[in-house]
């Protein structure tokens, strides 16, 4: 009896195990279903559904989307719309415009997906187009939608002679879709040239890479209803670029097909979603990154290079670096002046040949030998730069044909090794050759490749840094560098060497968390930065370095939601900090009589309650106010500039002012910390370092700070050179 009981227990145990195994590992196709209504012989509706979503396609003089129901919320995202045709292909001449009457259906089950291909053709010979639309649904929300069109006017059935036929194409399911009230519906669209925008292109753009690289999804959304619908076009023969939302809604595409020509009109993925266009952005980012090779970004050197923000284009014949009287490079003085003028450089690019190449038969490699000290002299200069933690890059000129060398890659590697360079700048290039990388890797596996041009996605897999010379994009605020947010591992540097007004270029670098290149000697043409631009760069330099732990997040968020139409905010979050660079558009047109100044609540945040917020650009605390149960950031007074940079972080400093004594201590111990006391120059808003206290507590005598202005005193908790907390003391006018 005892053995029999054990036997039964084992049987039950095996049964339970098999049940759990089947539950966990059963074929998920059971959750994806395709249904013909009322039946496959007389189809009026096709239903594709899974555990998350249910799409109903209506067959009535066309293939139309009837409903898209989110099963979790039971919301039909087609609510308020009539059945909308997916794809319309019509002949320009009205007598030939006879539509489609014949439909055939082919379905397929493949692993965890179901698909249906719906073929449409006309029973009239006037319409020669044979259209096949294929819809595929897997386990997620996305419905794959492919469109293939064939011109069957090949002679015989319809025509005595084969005919090339033109047609007008529209996509009503996109172009006529309504999400709530029309006035509250917004559009994420492509303009072309790698640019995207919301509704119209006048206020700002997202700029990416090249027009032939994948595009952001078209997204139609309604903020008030917190829902939308995206159309992620993977490929198409059509030009999906639009001047504005009205152009999008009204656009008619033209296609001309030769006899028998099959045209892959569209490969698209569509999905309803909650929220705004950020869902489409996240989809796009995931798609790009899933097809991107990060091999060269995983090198340890990339992490170090990624923290290099400020660069200098160093024209080696300029008198800022070269002393003609002593025939030497004044590297130490040059770097000292860089700290005074711009807050210091992270790396410099040595430029030695153009415009001099071509005067004689020397090429770019020979000319290194004739610089002061030759290769040994350059090595000495590089060593001095390295001693001050400044990297050195050298250029490569693909257009150098002076000696007809066939071993350019080998020669560049030789020079790089000889002088100890940290990387190569690819002049006039937006891509490189894998053989070039391998040649440099052979002498220094830590070499970094930086391109002058904006790389496309294929090139960016070999080139891990680039210059952003899109003047019409970077020199205008609040334009957003989409590439910076999709591939944050890539190191982008803003530069516009010919600009005479560069304040927005600097703001753009702070706003997008990109690097910045100082270039004043343009091959002998001097274009100096103004005193104000030097101040702006120095302030940007300090902020981006002290907060690089957040700026270099893996998950930067472009244009987070705020309460104002004229305010643009990006977010760079990590677990214990978030940077919110904010820019107010058309601040000069603010009307105090209309009371539209930037004062009061401006953005909702969801950080822990023990966080506080500081605007490190304008040096003011940003309170948190409860508004209708939501935590909102508040500008207590109007910022002094169009730009703000708000840092959110846990409260750790406890600062008490008792008479002339400032007592400082921390609430939570951290390793490797110090307390930095800075004052703010009221004329420039630049920070001036006064003293540093080792450890996490101390006392300061206000009189020792020698305050001559209505100074603000900044008490900063630093971990190494990273800001962990900051308290602003506004001490007012010094009493006489």
N, C-alpha and C positions, 0 to 999 in steps of 0.2 A: 504493500500500500504506500509505503514511504517513497519507494522508487517511482511508483506511478504518479505520485504527487509532484515529484521533481520533474518527471517527464512533462506533465501538464504545464508546470511553471515555465519550463524551457520553451514549450510550444507557444505559450502566451507571450513570452519575452521575444521570441523570434517574430511573432506576428506584429507586436508593437514596433519592433525595430524596422520591419519591412514597411509598416504604415508610415513611420517617420521618414524613412528613406524615400518612399514614393512621394510623400508630401513635399520634402525638401528638393528632391531631384526629379520630380515628374516633368514631363514634357510641357513647357510653358505654352505650347501652341493651344492648349485647352483654354487659355485665357484670351486668345486672340481669335476673333470670329468674323466670318464673312457671310452675309445673308442677302438673298435676293427676295424682294417682295413684289407681288405675292408669290412668285416662283421664278425659276430661271427661264421658263418658256415664255413668260409674259412679264418682263421686268419693268416695273415702274420706279422702284427704288433699290439702291444698293446700300447696304449698311456694313460699315467696317467698325469694329469696336474691340476694346480690350477692357482691362479693369479700371482704366483712367478716363477714357474718352470714347465718345460714340459719334462717328461721322455718318450722316445720311446724305446720299447722292441721289438726286432726282433725275429721271430720264424723261424729258418732255421737250421735244424739239431741240434737244441739246443735252449736255451733261452739266448739271447744276448742283451747287452745294445748297442743301436744304437746311441742315442743322449741324452744329458742332457742340455737343454737350459735354461739359466737364462733369464726370460722374461724382466727383468729390463734393462739388458745390451745387450740382444740378443746374448750373447756369448754361443756357444755350447762347453761345457767342454769336449766333446768327439772328438773335432776337432783334426785331425792328427792321429786318431786311426781308425782301422777297427772295425767292430762290434765285441765286446768282450763278450765271454761266461761268464755268471755269475758263473756257477758251472759246473765242469767236473768231472764225476765219471766213471772211466774206469777199466775194468778187466785187471789184469797183463798179462794173457795169450792172445796172439794176436788173436787166433782163436775165442775167446769169445768176443773180443772187437768189437762188432757190432753196438754200438751206440744206439740212441733212435729215434724211428720213429713215435710214437703215442703220440699225445698231446690232453689233454682235459682242458677246462677252466671253472672255477667257480668264479663268482664275487659276491661282497657283498657291500652294502651301509650301513654305521653305523654312525649315527649322522653326524659329519663333516669329515668323512673319506670314501674313496673308496678303495677296495682291489680286487685283482685277484689272484687266486691260479691256477698255471699252473702245471698240472701233466704230467710227461714224463715216458714212458715205452717203452720197445722194443717189436717189433713183432717177434723177434727171441728168442727162449728159452735159448740161450747161455747167454744172459744178464738178470739176475734175478732181477735187481735193479729197484725199482719203486720210482721215485723222485718227490716230490712236492715242488715247490718254490712259496711262497706267497709274494706278493708285496702290500704294503699299503701306501697310500699318504693322508696326512691331509692338513692343511692350510699352513704349512711351507715348507721349502726346503727339509727336510729329507724324504727319501724313506725307509720304513721299508722292510727288506728282510729276510725271514726265509726259511731255507732249511731242509726238512725232507726226509730221505732215508729209504726204507724198502727192506729187502732181502726176495724176494718171493719164494726162492728155498726151499719150504716146502714139496716137494714131489707131485706126481700126475701130474700136468700140464707139468713140465719140467724134473723132475728127479724121478727115482723110490724111492730114499731115500732123505730125507731132507739134505741139504748141508750148511755148514758154508762157507761163501764166503768173500774173501778179495778184496779190490779195492784200486785204486790210485785216489786221489782227488787233484784237483787244482782249483784255483779261478782266471781265466784269467783276469776278470774285475779289480781285484786288482793287480795281479802280472805282467800283461803285459801293464798296463795303462801308457800312455805317457802324460805328461803335458809340451808341448813345446819341446825344444831340450833336448835330453837325458842327456847331460853334465850339464844342469842347473836344472835337476829334483832332488829333495831331498825327503827323507823318514823319517817319525817319526815312530819308531818301538819299540816293546817290546823285551827285552833280557831275561826276566825271573827274578825270585827272587825280583819282585817289581821294576825292573829297566827298564828305557826307554832311547832311544838315537836317535840322528839324523845321519843317514847314516852309521856310525860305532861307536863302543863303546870306541874307544881308547882315544878320547879327553876328554870327560866328559859324565856323565849320569844324568838323573833325577831319584832319588830314592823315592819310595812311601811307601807302607806298605807291604802287603804280596802278593805272586803270585796268591793266590786264590781270592783276592779282585778284583773289576773291573779294567780293563786295559784302558789306554789311547787309543783313536782311532788310527788306522793306518792312517797316513796322507801322501799323495803324493802331493807335491806342487812345484811350480816354482816361485822363487822370482822375476826373471826378468819379467815374465808375470803377476805377482801378482795374481795368482790363484792356486787352488788346489782342491783335492777331498779327503774327509775323509770317513773311514769305521769304524764305532763304533761297535765293536763286544760286544754285551751284554752277550752272553753265547755261548759256543761251546764245543763239545766233543774233538776238536782238540787242539793241542798245538801251539798257535800263538806266539811263541817266536823264534827269529832269531839272528844269529851271526852278520850279517851285511846286507846291502841292497841287495847284490848279493845272499845271502842265501835266503832272502825273495823272490826274483824274480824267483829263481830256485827250491824252495822247493816243494816237492811232499808229500802230507799227505797220510798216510795209515790208513785204517779202516777195521776192521774185524767184520762181522755181523753174528750172529747165524740165523738159519732158522726162518723166520717170525719176526726177530728183527727190530724194528723201531728205527732209530737213529736221534735224533735232532742234525743235523750237525752244524747248525749255526742260531743264532739270531743276526741280524745286522741292523744298521741304516746307510745309506749312504747319502752324500750330497756334491754337488759342492760348492765351496766357493771362494770368493775373499780373498787375503791376504795369509799369510803363515800358519805354523802349530799352531799358536796361536788360530786360529778359532777352531781347534780340541781340544786344551786345554780348551778353554772357554766352549765348548760343554761338555767335560768331567767333568769340575768343576760344571757346572749346574746340570748334571746328579747325581753326588755324593751328592751334597748338597740337592737336592730334595728328597733324600732317607735317610737323616741323621737327627737324633733327637738331637736338640740343647738345650734340657731342662736344662742340668747342665751348659751349657755355658752361659745361660741367667741370672744366679745368679749374683748379684752385686759383690760378692767376686771374680768372675772370671776376671772382669775388673782390679781389683787390682792385682791379681796374674799374669795376663798377662803382667804386667809391671815389673815383677821380672825376671831379665836376668842373674845375676851372682849368682851362688850358690856355696857352699863349702861342700864337703863331710867331716864331722867332726867326726873323729875316737876318741871317748871319752877317750881312753887310751893313745893317742898321747900327747907328751909334749908341742905341740903348744897350746892345750886347757886345759890340765890337769897338775897341779903342784903337783908332788908326795910328796914334802917336807911339804906342807901345807894341802895336801889332799883336794884340792878345784879346781873348774873350773875357770880359769882365763878369763872369758868371755870378760871383757872390754879390756884387753890387746890383746886378740885374735882378736877382731874386729878392734882395732887400727892398728894392724899389717896387717890385711886384707886390710885396706885402703891404707897403705903405699906400700904394695906389688902388689896389684891388682886393686886398685881403690875402694875397698869396696865390701861387699856382700849384696845381696838382701834377701837371705834366706840361712839357713844352715840346713843340715840333720844330726841329732844326731844318731850316730851308736854305739851301746852299747853291742851287744851280740856276733855275729860271730866274731872271731873264738873261743871264750871262751865257748860257749854253748856246753854241752856234757861232760864237765869235772866232773860235779856233776848232780844232778837231777833237777836243776833249769831250768825253761823255760824262754822265752824272756820277759814275764811279771814280773816274780819274780826278774829278774836281774835289773830292774829299781829301785827296792827298795834298792838295795845294792850299788848304786852309791852314791858319796859324797852328803850327805844331804837328800838322798832318794827322794821321789816325791816332798817334799817341797823344797829341794835344787834345783831340776830341775825347779820347778815353778819359783823360784827366778832368775835362769839363763835365763829362757824364758822371764820373765818380763823385765830384763835388755836389752835383745836383742830387744824386742818390743819397748822399750824406744828409741832405735836408729833406728827404722823403719826396723828392720831385722826380717823376719819371721822364724819360726822354724818348721821343719817337723820331724816326727818320722817314723821308718820303721815298716813294718809288714812282718813276715816270715811265709809263708804258709807251709813250710817244717818242722816247729817246732813240734816234736812229743814227747817231753820230758815227759810230764805229761798226754798225751792223752786227753787233754782238748777238749770239744765239743763246748765251748763258746768263741772261739778265737775272734769273732767279738765284743762280749760284753766286753771282757778284753781289747781289743785295744781301744774301745770307753772310757773305764774307765780311762786308762792311759792318753789318749788325753785330756780328760776333766780335769784331776787332774793337769796337768802341763801347760794347755793352749796352746797346739800345734795348728798350723795352717793347718796342712795337714798330709797325710799319704803317705809314699813311699812304693810301692808294690814290695818288693824284689823278684827277679827272675820271676816276673809276667809281662805279657803283657795284662792282662785283670783283671776284678774284678767281684764280685757278687753283684747284686742289693741289696741283704740282707745286705751286708757289708756297702754299702752306707747308707742304712736306719738306721743301727745301729749307725754309726758315725753322721748322720744328727740329730739323737735324742738328742745328747749331744752338737753338734755344727753344725748348718746348713751351716756354712761357711767353713767347712772342704773341702780341696782340695785333690783329689786323683792323684798321680803321679806314673806311672809305670816305672819299670826299662827297660823292653823290649819295642820294637816298637809295639804299639797296632795295631790290624787290625781295620777296620772301625766299626765293631760291638762293639768292646771293647772301642774304642775312644768316644763312646757316653756316657759312664760312667766315663771314665778316661780323665780328661781335661788337663793333662800335661804328658810328658814322656821324658825319656832319649833317646838320639840318640847315641847308641853305635855301629853303623855300621862303624867300623873303616876303611874298604876299601872304604866306600862312603864319610864319613865326613872328613877323613884325606887326601883327594885328591881334589885339586882345578882344574877346577871350577865346581865341582859337585853341582847339584841343588836339594834341599830338596823339592820335589814336594808336599809332605804332608803339608808343611808350607804354600804353595801357594793355595792349595785347601781348607784347613780348617785353615785359619789364626787365628781363635779363640783358637786353641790348642797351648799350650805352650811347645815348643820343646827345649831341652838343649843338646848341643854337649858335648860328653865326650869320651875319649879314655884313660883309666887309665894306660894302659901298654905302651903307646907310649913314645918314647924317643925324638921324634922330633914333635913338636906340632904347628909349625907356620901355616901350612895349615889348621889345625883344628880351629885355631883362625880366620884365614881369612874366613873360611867357615861359621862361626857364623856371622861375619859382613856381608858377601856376601848374606846370606839367611835371615838375621834378626832373628836369633835364639838365645837362651840363651847359657850360657857356665858354665860348672861345673869345679871348681878347686878341684883337688884331688891329694894330695901329699903323704899322709900316707895311704898306701894300706894294712890295717890290720897289720901294723908293718913293711912292706916293704916301704922304703922311695924312692920316685921317684919325686925329686924336679923339679920345673920349672926353666929353665935357666933365666939369667938376661934379655935376649932379649925377651923371652916369657912373662915374667912379664911386660915388657914395652908394648908389643903388646896387652896384655889383658887389661892393664890400659887404653890404647888409645881406644881400642874397647869399653870398659866400658863407658867412657865418651861420645863417639859418639852415641852409641845406646840409652843411657838414654836421652841425650839432643835432640835427634831426634825421640823419641819413638812416637810422635804424627803422624809421617809419617810411621815409620816402622810398626806400628800396624794398618795400613790401612785395610779396608775390601777388597780391590782390589789390592793386590800385583801382579806384572806382572813378570814372569820369562823370562829372556834372551830377552830383548828388542833388536830390530834391531840396529846394528851399522855398521860402514864402514869397519871394519877390521875382518879378519878371526881369528886373535889371541886375540881378545878382547871380553870379556863376561861381560854383564851388566844386572843386575836386576833393577827393578823399584818399588818403594813404594810411590805411589802418594796419596796426599789428596788435598783439595782445595787450600791451601796456602803454600804447600811445596811438594817437591818430592826428595826422596833419591835415588841416583844412585850408588850403590856399583859396582865397576868395577875391573876386574882382567885380567891381561895380561899373557897369557900362553906362556911358553918358552921364557920369556924375556931375559934369559941368552944367547940365541942363536941369538938375534938381531944383524944384521950386519950393522955397521955404514957406511961401504963402499957401501952397497946396499941401504942405506938411508931408512931402514924400521923401524926406531925408531918411538916410539909413540909420534909424534909431529904433530900438525895441526888438522884440522877438523876430528872428530871421530864419531859423532852421531848427527842425526837430532832431534830437540825438537819442540814442538808446544805450549809451555807455553806462557802466556801473555808477551807482550813486556817490561813491567816494572819489570820483574824478572831478577835476576842475579844468578851466579853460583859460588860456592866455593868448592874446594877439601879440605875437613876438615881432611883428612888423611895425605896428603902431604903438607898442608898449602900453597896452591896457588890459586889465582883467576883463574877461567875458563871463558875466554871471549866467547861471542856469535858472530859468523860471518855469514854474508849473503852469501850463496853459491848457485848460480842458483835459487835465489828466496826463498831459504829455510834457516831457522835459524839453525845453526850448532854449537855445542860445540867444543871448540878448546883447545888442550893442547898447551900452549905457549912455554913450554919446556918439555923435557922428565920427567915424574914422577920419583921420587927417589926410588920407590918401585914397586913391581908387583901389589900391591893393591892401589886402589884409592877409595874415597868415596865422591861423588859429591852431594852437596845439592843445589837444586834450590829453590828460595824463592823470594818474592817481595822485591824490594829495599825500605828500610825504614830508614836506617841509613845515615846520611850526616856527613862525617868525613873530617875535614880540618886540615892540618898540616901547621902551621904558625910559622916558626922558631922552637923553642922548645915547642911550645904550640899546643896541640891537642884539637880542638874544636869539640864537638859531639852534634848532635841534631837529632831528628826523624822527618820524613815527615808526619807520620800519628800516632796520639795518640793511645796507647793500654793500657789496664788496667793491673795493677799488674806487671809492667815492671821495669827492672833495667839494668844498663850498666855494663858489666863485662869486665875488662881489664886483659888479659892474655898475657904472653910471651911464646915463643916456645924455648925449649932447643934444640940447634942444634945437640947435641950428641944423643939425644933420640927421638926427635920430640914430646916429651910430653909437654902438656900445663902446665904452672905454673901460678897459680892465683895470681895476684898482688894487685888489688883493685876492689872494687865494688861501683858503684854510684847508689843511689836510684833515681828513676825517669827516665825520658827519655832525659836528656841533661846534659852537664857538660863540664869542661875543665880539661885537664891533662898536667902537666909539664913533658916533656920527661925525664928531669934529675932525677925526682923522681922515675923513673922506674928502675934505677940502672942497665943499660944495660952493660954487660961485654962481650957479644958475638955479632956476626952479627945478632942480634935478629930480629925476626918478632914479631910485636905487633898485637894481635887480639882484635878488638873492637867488642864485642858481645852484641846484644840486646836480653835479656832473659825475657821471660814471666813465672814467677815462675822459674822452672829449665828447661824450654823448649827453645831451640834456635829459635829466630824469624828472626834474620838477623846477618850478620857478615861481617866485613871489615878487610882486612889484610893490615897492614902497614909494609913495608920492609924498616927498618931504616938503614940498612947497618952497617958497622963497626963503633964502637964508636970512635970518634976522640980523640986523645991524645993531 
